[in-house]
């Protein structure tokens, strides 16, 4: 994985969400009981930042402690996205720029 700064783990689903700045996507990996990891093909998320067809450079992700939500910081796009998490899938519901113009 080219430029990964960290991962977010959903223990209840056994899923790792991996923001990958280098590939401009959030990857999804399944953790098996033996500790092995499997990248779930077709389950990566592009364009969470919604900026010009790119992902905006997802760099960091934080899971909400109570809701099925996460927050993704996009380094290249200078935005933060609020993202709904349903069955492993991510859907952007809100976005806020971090730089005033």
N, C-alpha and C positions, 0 to 999 in steps of 0.2 A: 504494500500500500504506500504510494508515493509520499504524501504529506499529511500524516495523521498526527494530531496533537493530543487526542484522547478518545475515549469511548464512553457511551452511556449504556448501562445494562438494565434491562427489564427482567428481573428475576422471575416474575409470575409467568412470563412468556418464554423465558430462556433465550432472549434476543439481545444482541448487541447492535447499537446504532453507532456507526463510525463515520463522522464527518471527515471527508477527504478533500482537502484544499487542492491537491495536485490533480485529482481527477474531476474536480468540480461537481461532486455528488456526495450524498450520504449513503453509505453501504449498509447492508443488513446482513448480519451473521447469526447463525443458530449455534448455541452452545449445547453440546450433547452431554449426557450424564457422565461420560468418561473425561470430560474437560476439553474434548476436541471441538474445533470450530469448523463450520461449513458456511461458505458464502452462499447466500440464497440468490441464485441467478435470476435476473429479471425483477429483483426486489431492491434495486437501488433507486434513489430518488434524486432526480435532477430538477433544476429550475424551482427550488423551494423559495428562492429570493424573488423570482418572477421578473428579473431584470434583463430585458433584451434577449431572452432565450438562453441565458446562462444561469448557473446556479449561484453566482455571486461569490463563490469561494467559501463554502461552508467550512468553518474552522473549529467551533466549539458548540456543544449541545448540552443542555441541562433538562432533566426530567422534572415535571411538576410532581410534588410529593403526594398529592391527593387526586388530581384529575388525570385523565388520559390525554395529557398535553405535554409538549416539550417546547423548548425555545432554542433556536439555532442562530448563532452569530455568523454572519457572512462577511469575512474579512475584506474581500475584494470589492464587494458591493456596498460596504458600509451600512448594512441594514441588519435588523434582528427580526426574525419571523416567529410568530406563535403558530404552532403546528399541532393539529389534532392527530392522535394516534389511535387507530382502530384496527385491531387484529394484525398488528405489525405494519400496516400501511400508514403513510404520512400524507397529510393534506394541509397545506398552508391556509390559515384562516385569518391572519392579520400580519401586517408588516409595518415596520417603522424605520425610517431612515435615521442614521446616527449622526449625520453631518448636516448642519443647516446651510442652506444655500441662499 
